[in-house]
Amino acid sequence: MEQTLRITEIFYSLQGEANTVGLPTVFIRLTGCPLRCSYCDTAYAFTGGEKLSIDDIFEQVGRYNTRYVTVTGGEPLAQPGCNPLMVRLLDAGYKVSLETSGALDVSMVDSRVSKVMDLKTPSSGELERNRYDNIQYLTSHDQVKFVIADAADYQWAKQQLERYRLVEHCQVLFSPVMDVMSPTELAERILADQLQVRFQIQLHKFLWNDARGK
């Protein structure tokens, strides 16, 4: 029987964050997530969606003139078909990134995938879901993302930088929670502490006001 995945949406846009920000990208948003972060901006992906075969997904991706594909959610690794889908895309020459919560095992993700893995900050309400064992599977083309809502989140993120020596494993991203943490304040804190991290703002929220499918 052909493997299927439950898909919320497939759309073409500019990458809004991470180290490929600004590049035209196809996004494959898988349905479902075991977490309920306080600052989640894609709650519409928790349920619903449409069952599609990997062939169907691959055909839709091929309609767009880009080699960049982001597999996101929800939490894409919650579906068993996620890894086979990414391998199919990689084998076809696509540059694939995976946006994952960090709560599920990433050890089986193909090494060619650029993993963008959250470490959930205290304000998320899901701090205890962090799977710190995942850090050992990160490489220089992967990224750890901290979504920061306040000073307590920032201090906690700094502690994790030191505890796990994250900049020796991978790239590190600090991102403010939109309309909660001042981007300027976060930028100034990073500069004052001379952190070796990448400050980022979610570009798509400024361009399209966080519209679905953008």
CYANA upper distance limits for C-alpha pairs under 8 A (distance plus 0.5 A):
  2 GLU  CA     53 SER  CA      7.24
  3 GLN  CA     53 SER  CA      6.39
  3 GLN  CA     54 ILE  CA      7.29
  3 GLN  CA     81 GLY  CA      7.26
  4 THR  CA     51 LYS  CA      6.50
  4 THR  CA     52 LEU  CA      5.72
  4 THR  CA     53 SER  CA      4.70
  4 THR  CA     54 ILE  CA      6.74
  4 THR  CA     81 GLY  CA      7.28
  5 LEU  CA     30 LEU  CA      7.92
  5 LEU  CA     50 GLU  CA      8.46
  5 LEU  CA     51 LYS  CA      5.90
  5 LEU  CA     52 LEU  CA      5.99
  5 LEU  CA     53 SER  CA      6.82
  5 LEU  CA     54 ILE  CA      7.84
  5 LEU  CA     79 GLN  CA      7.48
  5 LEU  CA     81 GLY  CA      6.50
  5 LEU  CA     82 CYS  CA      8.05
  6 ARG  CA     30 LEU  CA      6.54
  6 ARG  CA     31 THR  CA      6.13
  6 ARG  CA     49 GLY  CA      6.17
  6 ARG  CA     50 GLU  CA      5.70
  6 ARG  CA     51 LYS  CA      4.82
  6 ARG  CA     52 LEU  CA      6.81
  7 ILE  CA     28 ILE  CA      7.86
  7 ILE  CA     29 ARG  CA      6.49
  7 ILE  CA     30 LEU  CA      5.00
  7 ILE  CA     31 THR  CA      5.84
  7 ILE  CA     49 GLY  CA      5.48
  7 ILE  CA     50 GLU  CA      5.65
  7 ILE  CA     51 LYS  CA      6.63
  7 ILE  CA     52 LEU  CA      7.27
  8 THR  CA     29 ARG  CA      6.04
  8 THR  CA     30 LEU  CA      6.09
  8 THR  CA     31 THR  CA      5.75
  8 THR  CA     45 ALA  CA      6.39
  8 THR  CA     48 GLY  CA      7.47
  8 THR  CA     49 GLY  CA      4.67
  8 THR  CA     50 GLU  CA      6.88
  9 GLU  CA     27 PHE  CA      8.41
  9 GLU  CA     28 ILE  CA      6.76
  9 GLU  CA     29 ARG  CA      5.81
  9 GLU  CA     30 LEU  CA      7.84
  9 GLU  CA     49 GLY  CA      7.91
  9 GLU  CA    213 GLY  CA      7.72
 10 ILE  CA     26 VAL  CA      7.55
 10 ILE  CA     27 PHE  CA      6.06
 10 ILE  CA     28 ILE  CA      5.14
 10 ILE  CA     29 ARG  CA      6.68
 10 ILE  CA     60 GLN  CA      8.13
 10 ILE  CA     61 VAL  CA      8.22
 10 ILE  CA    213 GLY  CA      8.20
 11 PHE  CA     26 VAL  CA      6.19
 11 PHE  CA     27 PHE  CA      5.83
 11 PHE  CA     28 ILE  CA      7.36
 11 PHE  CA    213 GLY  CA      6.30
 11 PHE  CA    214 LYS  CA      7.82
 12 TYR  CA     24 PRO  CA      7.61
 12 TYR  CA     25 THR  CA      6.25
 12 TYR  CA     26 VAL  CA      4.97
 12 TYR  CA     27 PHE  CA      6.69
 12 TYR  CA     64 TYR  CA      7.76
 12 TYR  CA    213 GLY  CA      8.28
 12 TYR  CA    214 LYS  CA      7.89
 13 SER  CA     24 PRO  CA      6.14
 13 SER  CA     25 THR  CA      6.08
 13 SER  CA     26 VAL  CA      6.98
 13 SER  CA     27 PHE  CA      8.02
 13 SER  CA    213 GLY  CA      8.37
 13 SER  CA    214 LYS  CA      6.16
 14 LEU  CA     21 VAL  CA      7.75
 14 LEU  CA     22 GLY  CA      5.71
 14 LEU  CA     23 LEU  CA      5.79
 14 LEU  CA     24 PRO  CA      4.92
 14 LEU  CA     25 THR  CA      6.19
 14 LEU  CA    204 HIS  CA      7.81
 14 LEU  CA    214 LYS  CA      8.28
 15 GLN  CA     20 THR  CA      6.95
 15 GLN  CA     21 VAL  CA      5.29
 15 GLN  CA     22 GLY  CA      5.58
 15 GLN  CA     23 LEU  CA      5.89
 15 GLN  CA     24 PRO  CA      6.70
 15 GLN  CA     25 THR  CA      6.35
 15 GLN  CA    203 LEU  CA      8.21
 15 GLN  CA    204 HIS  CA      8.07
 16 GLY  CA     21 VAL  CA      5.72
 16 GLY  CA     22 GLY  CA      6.70
 16 GLY  CA    201 ILE  CA      8.39
 16 GLY  CA    202 GLN  CA      5.64
 16 GLY  CA    203 LEU  CA      4.87
 16 GLY  CA    204 HIS  CA      5.46
 16 GLY  CA    205 LYS  CA      8.43
 17 GLU  CA     21 VAL  CA      5.23
 17 GLU  CA     22 GLY  CA      8.20
 17 GLU  CA    200 GLN  CA      7.09
 17 GLU  CA    201 ILE  CA      7.34
 17 GLU  CA    202 GLN  CA      5.90
 17 GLU  CA    203 LEU  CA      6.97
 18 ALA  CA    116 VAL  CA      7.91
 18 ALA  CA    143 GLN  CA      8.09
 18 ALA  CA    173 LEU  CA      7.68
 18 ALA  CA    200 GLN  CA      7.94
 21 VAL  CA    203 LEU  CA      8.21
 22 GLY  CA    203 LEU  CA      8.26
 23 LEU  CA     68 TYR  CA      8.32
 24 PRO  CA     66 THR  CA      6.94
 24 PRO  CA     68 TYR  CA      7.60
 25 THR  CA     66 THR  CA      6.76
 25 THR  CA     67 ARG  CA      7.93
 25 THR  CA     68 TYR  CA      5.41
 25 THR  CA     69 VAL  CA      5.96
 25 THR  CA     70 THR  CA      7.43
 26 VAL  CA     61 VAL  CA      6.98
 26 VAL  CA     64 TYR  CA      7.86
 26 VAL  CA     66 THR  CA      7.89
 26 VAL  CA     68 TYR  CA      6.90
 26 VAL  CA     69 VAL  CA      5.28
 26 VAL  CA     70 THR  CA      6.76
 27 PHE  CA     69 VAL  CA      6.37
 27 PHE  CA     70 THR  CA      5.34
 27 PHE  CA     71 VAL  CA      6.50
 27 PHE  CA     72 THR  CA      7.53
 28 ILE  CA     69 VAL  CA      7.99
 28 ILE  CA     70 THR  CA      6.73
 28 ILE  CA     71 VAL  CA      5.40
 28 ILE  CA     72 THR  CA      6.56
 28 ILE  CA     73 GLY  CA      8.33
 29 ARG  CA     45 ALA  CA      8.10
 29 ARG  CA     71 VAL  CA      6.64
 29 ARG  CA     72 THR  CA      5.29
 29 ARG  CA     73 GLY  CA      5.17
 29 ARG  CA     74 GLY  CA      7.63
 29 ARG  CA     76 PRO  CA      8.06
 30 LEU  CA     45 ALA  CA      7.71
 30 LEU  CA     49 GLY  CA      8.42
 30 LEU  CA     71 VAL  CA      7.94
 30 LEU  CA     72 THR  CA      6.65
 30 LEU  CA     73 GLY  CA      5.21
 30 LEU  CA     74 GLY  CA      6.65
 30 LEU  CA     75 GLU  CA      7.59
 30 LEU  CA     76 PRO  CA      5.91
 31 THR  CA     45 ALA  CA      5.46
 31 THR  CA     46 PHE  CA      6.23
 31 THR  CA     47 THR  CA      6.56
 31 THR  CA     48 GLY  CA      7.42
 31 THR  CA     49 GLY  CA      6.46
 31 THR  CA     73 GLY  CA      6.53
 31 THR  CA     74 GLY  CA      6.15
 31 THR  CA     75 GLU  CA      7.95
 31 THR  CA     76 PRO  CA      7.85
 32 GLY  CA     45 ALA  CA      6.49
 32 GLY  CA     46 PHE  CA      4.75
 32 GLY  CA     47 THR  CA      6.20
 32 GLY  CA     73 GLY  CA      7.53
 32 GLY  CA     74 GLY  CA      5.59
 32 GLY  CA     75 GLU  CA      6.69
 32 GLY  CA     76 PRO  CA      8.08
 32 GLY  CA     78 ALA  CA      7.73
 33 CYS  CA     45 ALA  CA      8.32
 33 CYS  CA     46 PHE  CA      6.18
 33 CYS  CA     73 GLY  CA      7.81
 33 CYS  CA     74 GLY  CA      5.15
 33 CYS  CA     75 GLU  CA      5.19
 33 CYS  CA     76 PRO  CA      8.20
 33 CYS  CA     78 ALA  CA      7.35
 34 PRO  CA     75 GLU  CA      7.79
 34 PRO  CA     78 ALA  CA      8.21
 35 LEU  CA    126 GLU  CA      7.50
 36 ARG  CA     40 CYS  CA      7.64
 36 ARG  CA    125 GLY  CA      8.22
 36 ARG  CA    126 GLU  CA      7.72
 37 CYS  CA    124 SER  CA      5.29
 37 CYS  CA    125 GLY  CA      6.36
 37 CYS  CA    126 GLU  CA      6.57
 38 SER  CA    123 SER  CA      7.56
 38 SER  CA    124 SER  CA      5.42
 38 SER  CA    125 GLY  CA      6.61
 39 TYR  CA    124 SER  CA      6.82
 39 TYR  CA    177 VAL  CA      7.55
 42 THR  CA     46 PHE  CA      8.25
 42 THR  CA     73 GLY  CA      8.10
 42 THR  CA     74 GLY  CA      7.41
 43 ALA  CA     74 GLY  CA      8.06
 45 ALA  CA     49 GLY  CA      7.93
 45 ALA  CA     73 GLY  CA      7.00
 45 ALA  CA     74 GLY  CA      6.01
 46 PHE  CA     74 GLY  CA      6.55
 52 LEU  CA     56 ASP  CA      6.41
 52 LEU  CA     57 ILE  CA      6.99
 53 SER  CA     57 ILE  CA      6.84
 54 ILE  CA     58 PHE  CA      6.50
 54 ILE  CA     85 LEU  CA      6.53
 55 ASP  CA     59 GLU  CA      6.66
 56 ASP  CA     60 GLN  CA      6.90
 57 ILE  CA     61 VAL  CA      6.76
 58 PHE  CA     62 GLY  CA      6.74
 58 PHE  CA     89 LEU  CA      7.83
 59 GLU  CA     63 ARG  CA      7.38
 60 GLN  CA     64 TYR  CA      8.44
 67 ARG  CA     93 GLY  CA      7.73
 67 ARG  CA     94 TYR  CA      5.26
 67 ARG  CA     95 LYS  CA      6.34
 68 TYR  CA     94 TYR  CA      6.38
 68 TYR  CA     95 LYS  CA      5.41
 68 TYR  CA     96 VAL  CA      6.62
 68 TYR  CA     97 SER  CA      8.44
 69 VAL  CA     94 TYR  CA      7.16
 69 VAL  CA     95 LYS  CA      6.65
 69 VAL  CA     96 VAL  CA      5.42
 69 VAL  CA     97 SER  CA      6.89
 70 THR  CA     96 VAL  CA      6.25
 70 THR  CA     97 SER  CA      5.25
 70 THR  CA     98 LEU  CA      6.30
 70 THR  CA     99 GLU  CA      7.78
 71 VAL  CA     76 PRO  CA      7.41
 71 VAL  CA     86 MET  CA      8.34
 71 VAL  CA     96 VAL  CA      7.85
 71 VAL  CA     97 SER  CA      6.73
 71 VAL  CA     98 LEU  CA      5.41
 71 VAL  CA     99 GLU  CA      6.80
 72 THR  CA     76 PRO  CA      6.16
 72 THR  CA     98 LEU  CA      6.59
 72 THR  CA     99 GLU  CA      5.45
 72 THR  CA    100 THR  CA      7.46
 73 GLY  CA     99 GLU  CA      7.90
 73 GLY  CA    100 THR  CA      8.33
 75 GLU  CA     99 GLU  CA      8.27
 75 GLU  CA    100 THR  CA      6.36
 75 GLU  CA    101 SER  CA      6.94
 76 PRO  CA     82 CYS  CA      6.70
 76 PRO  CA     98 LEU  CA      8.48
 76 PRO  CA     99 GLU  CA      8.13
 76 PRO  CA    100 THR  CA      7.25
 77 LEU  CA     82 CYS  CA      6.38
 77 LEU  CA     83 ASN  CA      8.02
 77 LEU  CA    100 THR  CA      7.67
 77 LEU  CA    104 LEU  CA      7.39
 78 ALA  CA     82 CYS  CA      8.45
 78 ALA  CA    104 LEU  CA      8.09
 81 GLY  CA     85 LEU  CA      6.67
 82 CYS  CA     86 MET  CA      6.83
 83 ASN  CA     87 VAL  CA      6.73
 83 ASN  CA    108 MET  CA      8.32
 83 ASN  CA    109 VAL  CA      6.77
 83 ASN  CA    110 ASP  CA      7.93
 84 PRO  CA     88 ARG  CA      6.70
 85 LEU  CA     89 LEU  CA      6.89
 86 MET  CA     90 LEU  CA      6.58
 86 MET  CA     96 VAL  CA      7.43
 86 MET  CA    110 ASP  CA      8.36
 86 MET  CA    113 VAL  CA      8.15
 87 VAL  CA     91 ASP  CA      6.50
 87 VAL  CA    110 ASP  CA      7.43
 88 ARG  CA     92 ALA  CA      6.91
 89 LEU  CA     93 GLY  CA      7.15
 89 LEU  CA     94 TYR  CA      6.01
 89 LEU  CA     95 LYS  CA      8.40
 89 LEU  CA     96 VAL  CA      7.69
 90 LEU  CA     94 TYR  CA      5.57
 90 LEU  CA     95 LYS  CA      6.96
 90 LEU  CA     96 VAL  CA      7.04
 90 LEU  CA    112 ARG  CA      7.83
 90 LEU  CA    113 VAL  CA      8.27
 95 LYS  CA    113 VAL  CA      7.91
 96 VAL  CA    112 ARG  CA      8.20
 96 VAL  CA    113 VAL  CA      5.83
 96 VAL  CA    114 SER  CA      6.81
 97 SER  CA    113 VAL  CA      6.00
 97 SER  CA    114 SER  CA      4.98
 97 SER  CA    115 LYS  CA      6.24
 97 SER  CA    116 VAL  CA      7.48
 98 LEU  CA    113 VAL  CA      7.29
 98 LEU  CA    114 SER  CA      6.71
 98 LEU  CA    115 LYS  CA      5.41
 98 LEU  CA    116 VAL  CA      6.31
 98 LEU  CA    117 MET  CA      8.45
 99 GLU  CA    115 LYS  CA      6.89
 99 GLU  CA    116 VAL  CA      5.37
 99 GLU  CA    117 MET  CA      6.60
100 THR  CA    104 LEU  CA      8.49
100 THR  CA    115 LYS  CA      7.88
100 THR  CA    116 VAL  CA      6.77
100 THR  CA    117 MET  CA      5.50
100 THR  CA    118 ASP  CA      6.96
101 SER  CA    117 MET  CA      6.28
101 SER  CA    118 ASP  CA      5.43
101 SER  CA    119 LEU  CA      7.64
101 SER  CA    120 LYS  CA      8.02
102 GLY  CA    106 VAL  CA      8.29
102 GLY  CA    117 MET  CA      5.82
102 GLY  CA    118 ASP  CA      5.78
102 GLY  CA    119 LEU  CA      6.60
102 GLY  CA    120 LYS  CA      8.26
102 GLY  CA    129 ARG  CA      8.37
102 GLY  CA    130 ASN  CA      6.32
102 GLY  CA    131 ARG  CA      6.40
102 GLY  CA    132 TYR  CA      8.43
102 GLY  CA    134 ASN  CA      7.64
103 ALA  CA    129 ARG  CA      5.82
103 ALA  CA    130 ASN  CA      5.57
103 ALA  CA    131 ARG  CA      5.69
104 LEU  CA    131 ARG  CA      7.32
105 ASP  CA    131 ARG  CA      7.98
105 ASP  CA    134 ASN  CA      6.94
106 VAL  CA    134 ASN  CA      6.61
106 VAL  CA    137 TYR  CA      7.62
107 SER  CA    134 ASN  CA      7.50
107 SER  CA    137 TYR  CA      6.52
109 VAL  CA    113 VAL  CA      7.56
114 SER  CA    141 HIS  CA      6.37
114 SER  CA    142 ASP  CA      5.51
114 SER  CA    143 GLN  CA      8.07
115 LYS  CA    138 LEU  CA      8.07
115 LYS  CA    141 HIS  CA      8.24
115 LYS  CA    142 ASP  CA      5.32
115 LYS  CA    143 GLN  CA      6.63
116 VAL  CA    142 ASP  CA      6.50
116 VAL  CA    143 GLN  CA      5.19
116 VAL  CA    144 VAL  CA      6.30
116 VAL  CA    145 LYS  CA      7.28
117 MET  CA    142 ASP  CA      8.45
117 MET  CA    143 GLN  CA      6.66
117 MET  CA    144 VAL  CA      5.34
117 MET  CA    145 LYS  CA      6.40
118 ASP  CA    144 VAL  CA      6.11
118 ASP  CA    145 LYS  CA      5.12
118 ASP  CA    146 PHE  CA      6.51
118 ASP  CA    147 VAL  CA      8.22
119 LEU  CA    127 LEU  CA      8.50
119 LEU  CA    130 ASN  CA      6.59
119 LEU  CA    144 VAL  CA      7.29
119 LEU  CA    145 LYS  CA      6.76
119 LEU  CA    146 PHE  CA      6.26
120 LYS  CA    124 SER  CA      6.67
120 LYS  CA    126 GLU  CA      6.78
120 LYS  CA    127 LEU  CA      5.80
120 LYS  CA    129 ARG  CA      8.17
120 LYS  CA    130 ASN  CA      6.78
120 LYS  CA    146 PHE  CA      7.19
120 LYS  CA    147 VAL  CA      7.74
121 THR  CA    125 GLY  CA      8.27
121 THR  CA    126 GLU  CA      8.06
121 THR  CA    127 LEU  CA      6.34
121 THR  CA    146 PHE  CA      7.18
121 THR  CA    147 VAL  CA      7.19
121 THR  CA    148 ILE  CA      7.34
121 THR  CA    153 ASP  CA      6.09
121 THR  CA    156 TRP  CA      7.65
121 THR  CA    157 ALA  CA      7.59
122 PRO  CA    126 GLU  CA      7.62
122 PRO  CA    127 LEU  CA      5.90
122 PRO  CA    152 ALA  CA      8.13
122 PRO  CA    153 ASP  CA      6.47
122 PRO  CA    156 TRP  CA      8.21
123 SER  CA    148 ILE  CA      8.32
123 SER  CA    149 ALA  CA      7.09
123 SER  CA    150 ASP  CA      8.37
123 SER  CA    153 ASP  CA      7.13
126 GLU  CA    130 ASN  CA      8.07
133 ASP  CA    137 TYR  CA      8.43
134 ASN  CA    138 LEU  CA      7.62
135 ILE  CA    164 TYR  CA      8.43
135 ILE  CA    169 HIS  CA      8.13
136 GLN  CA    169 HIS  CA      8.30
138 LEU  CA    142 ASP  CA      6.28
138 LEU  CA    143 GLN  CA      8.14
138 LEU  CA    169 HIS  CA      6.59
138 LEU  CA    170 CYS  CA      6.69
139 THR  CA    169 HIS  CA      6.01
139 THR  CA    170 CYS  CA      5.76
140 SER  CA    169 HIS  CA      6.52
140 SER  CA    170 CYS  CA      4.85
140 SER  CA    171 GLN  CA      6.94
141 HIS  CA    170 CYS  CA      6.98
141 HIS  CA    171 GLN  CA      7.65
142 ASP  CA    170 CYS  CA      5.94
142 ASP  CA    171 GLN  CA      6.75
143 GLN  CA    170 CYS  CA      6.03
143 GLN  CA    171 GLN  CA      5.09
143 GLN  CA    172 VAL  CA      6.00
143 GLN  CA    173 LEU  CA      7.43
144 VAL  CA    170 CYS  CA      7.54
144 VAL  CA    171 GLN  CA      6.87
144 VAL  CA    172 VAL  CA      5.42
144 VAL  CA    173 LEU  CA      6.57
145 LYS  CA    172 VAL  CA      6.50
145 LYS  CA    173 LEU  CA      5.11
145 LYS  CA    174 PHE  CA      6.53
145 LYS  CA    175 SER  CA      7.83
146 PHE  CA    157 ALA  CA      7.17
146 PHE  CA    172 VAL  CA      8.42
146 PHE  CA    173 LEU  CA      6.66
146 PHE  CA    174 PHE  CA      5.54
146 PHE  CA    175 SER  CA      6.69
147 VAL  CA    174 PHE  CA      6.74
147 VAL  CA    175 SER  CA      5.42
147 VAL  CA    176 PRO  CA      6.27
147 VAL  CA    177 VAL  CA      6.69
148 ILE  CA    153 ASP  CA      5.91
148 ILE  CA    154 TYR  CA      6.60
148 ILE  CA    174 PHE  CA      7.49
148 ILE  CA    175 SER  CA      6.45
148 ILE  CA    176 PRO  CA      5.33
148 ILE  CA    177 VAL  CA      6.24
148 ILE  CA    181 MET  CA      7.47
149 ALA  CA    153 ASP  CA      6.74
149 ALA  CA    154 TYR  CA      8.36
149 ALA  CA    176 PRO  CA      6.51
149 ALA  CA    177 VAL  CA      5.65
149 ALA  CA    180 VAL  CA      6.42
149 ALA  CA    181 MET  CA      5.44
150 ASP  CA    154 TYR  CA      6.94
150 ASP  CA    180 VAL  CA      8.26
150 ASP  CA    181 MET  CA      6.43
151 ALA  CA    155 GLN  CA      6.73
152 ALA  CA    156 TRP  CA      6.66
153 ASP  CA    157 ALA  CA      6.58
154 TYR  CA    158 LYS  CA      6.76
155 GLN  CA    159 GLN  CA      6.86
156 TRP  CA    160 GLN  CA      6.96
157 ALA  CA    161 LEU  CA      6.80
158 LYS  CA    162 GLU  CA      7.05
159 GLN  CA    163 ARG  CA      6.49
160 GLN  CA    164 TYR  CA      6.35
160 GLN  CA    165 ARG  CA      8.16
160 GLN  CA    166 LEU  CA      8.07
161 LEU  CA    165 ARG  CA      5.96
161 LEU  CA    166 LEU  CA      5.68
161 LEU  CA    167 VAL  CA      7.62
162 GLU  CA    166 LEU  CA      7.58
165 ARG  CA    169 HIS  CA      7.64
166 LEU  CA    170 CYS  CA      6.68
166 LEU  CA    171 GLN  CA      8.12
166 LEU  CA    172 VAL  CA      7.65
167 VAL  CA    171 GLN  CA      6.47
167 VAL  CA    172 VAL  CA      6.98
167 VAL  CA    196 GLN  CA      7.71
167 VAL  CA    197 VAL  CA      8.24
171 GLN  CA    197 VAL  CA      7.68
171 GLN  CA    198 ARG  CA      8.21
172 VAL  CA    196 GLN  CA      8.36
172 VAL  CA    197 VAL  CA      5.59
172 VAL  CA    198 ARG  CA      6.58
173 LEU  CA    197 VAL  CA      6.27
173 LEU  CA    198 ARG  CA      5.31
173 LEU  CA    199 PHE  CA      6.47
173 LEU  CA    200 GLN  CA      7.24
174 PHE  CA    197 VAL  CA      7.29
174 PHE  CA    198 ARG  CA      6.69
174 PHE  CA    199 PHE  CA      5.56
174 PHE  CA    200 GLN  CA      6.72
175 SER  CA    199 PHE  CA      6.68
175 SER  CA    200 GLN  CA      5.69
175 SER  CA    201 ILE  CA      6.45
175 SER  CA    202 GLN  CA      8.23
176 PRO  CA    180 VAL  CA      8.04
176 PRO  CA    181 MET  CA      5.85
176 PRO  CA    182 SER  CA      7.37
176 PRO  CA    183 PRO  CA      6.35
176 PRO  CA    186 LEU  CA      7.34
176 PRO  CA    200 GLN  CA      8.27
176 PRO  CA    201 ILE  CA      7.40
177 VAL  CA    181 MET  CA      5.93
178 MET  CA    182 SER  CA      8.38
181 MET  CA    185 GLU  CA      7.95
181 MET  CA    186 LEU  CA      7.80
182 SER  CA    186 LEU  CA      6.87
183 PRO  CA    187 ALA  CA      6.61
183 PRO  CA    201 ILE  CA      7.91
184 THR  CA    188 GLU  CA      6.60
185 GLU  CA    189 ARG  CA      6.70
186 LEU  CA    190 ILE  CA      6.79
187 ALA  CA    191 LEU  CA      6.82
187 ALA  CA    199 PHE  CA      7.16
188 GLU  CA    192 ALA  CA      6.48
189 ARG  CA    193 ASP  CA      6.65
190 ILE  CA    194 GLN  CA      6.33
190 ILE  CA    195 LEU  CA      5.95
190 ILE  CA    197 VAL  CA      8.29
190 ILE  CA    199 PHE  CA      8.38
191 LEU  CA    195 LEU  CA      7.20
202 GLN  CA    206 PHE  CA      7.75
203 LEU  CA    207 LEU  CA      6.88
204 HIS  CA    208 TRP  CA      6.20
204 HIS  CA    209 ASN  CA      7.47
204 HIS  CA    210 ASP  CA      6.68
204 HIS  CA    214 LYS  CA      7.07
205 LYS  CA    209 ASN  CA      4.93
205 LYS  CA    210 ASP  CA      4.82
205 LYS  CA    211 ALA  CA      8.10
206 PHE  CA    210 ASP  CA      8.01
208 TRP  CA    214 LYS  CA      7.22
210 ASP  CA    214 LYS  CA      7.50
